[in-house]
Amino acid sequence: MNRQIVNGTYVSYQDQGQGLPLMLLHGYPLDSRLWQHQLAGLSDEFRVITPDLRGFGQSTGGGAFSMESQADDVHALAEALNLGKFFLAGLSMGGYITLAYCRKYPSTLRGVGLIDTRAEADTPDGRQNRDKAIELVRLHGSKAIADQMLPKLLAPETINHRPQLASIVRQMCEQCSPQTIATALAAMRDRADQIEFLPSLAEATLIIVGDQDAITPPVIADAMHKAIPQSQLVVIRGAGHLAPLEQPQQVNRALRAFLKAG
Ligand code: MLT
């Protein structure tokens, strides 16, 4: 793991390969291990950078953050690493940060990936559920969140037949600190709605979704595809919300083809 001071915080990241840079942002309550197969599978041809976002994984930073401030960290990291114009892709919360980044720093982008994510803000019910989850993590810790999240993160078949994969995901959730979980929940609850921004997203955009994604289902991905002018949609077979871990070969194939075309 490499480390870089970014806006006053130590950000840990992997940086592997040479060529067009691709930065990948993980979701909640996860860390850069989400991208282990993309790092291994795509760094033969591309420079793949997978940070632990502020507060997550091995990165420090206990204070409040927003999707916008995480996007500022991504920008500062990209500058520190001299990436020039790069591809940015994010999964779920990483996708919210990617959209915030697209609004703030469009001239630094070569292309965009939106993976198992959505552009809408939380509904009123969704916001209430965030508050309940904040209460849950304060009272019962990260394990309670892992218990709640796991069945939603993975396709039923993954949970039933791939215990090792499920245990990696559980480990990521349980190792995420209660403070970061609460901060992330508040930040996602308060995030801006990006629906009206989508038609002006000018970069080539690859949208990827697991066919069994229970959190951000294919119908949501299809709506983003219709709203973003230069977009393509790839549906991953046999994957839930964590397509890059559940079906890495399909995801890597889609990313490789997209990067080569860009
Ligand atoms: C994620 O995977 O990042 C989260 O499930 C996103 C969310 O809760 O909105």
Boltz pocket constraint, residues with backbone or C-beta under 6 A from the ligand:
constraints:
  - pocket:
      binder: B
      contacts: [[A, 26], [A, 27], [A, 28], [A, 29], [A, 91], [A, 92], [A, 93], [A, 94], [A, 116], [A, 188], [A, 215], [A, 241]]
      max_distance: 6.0
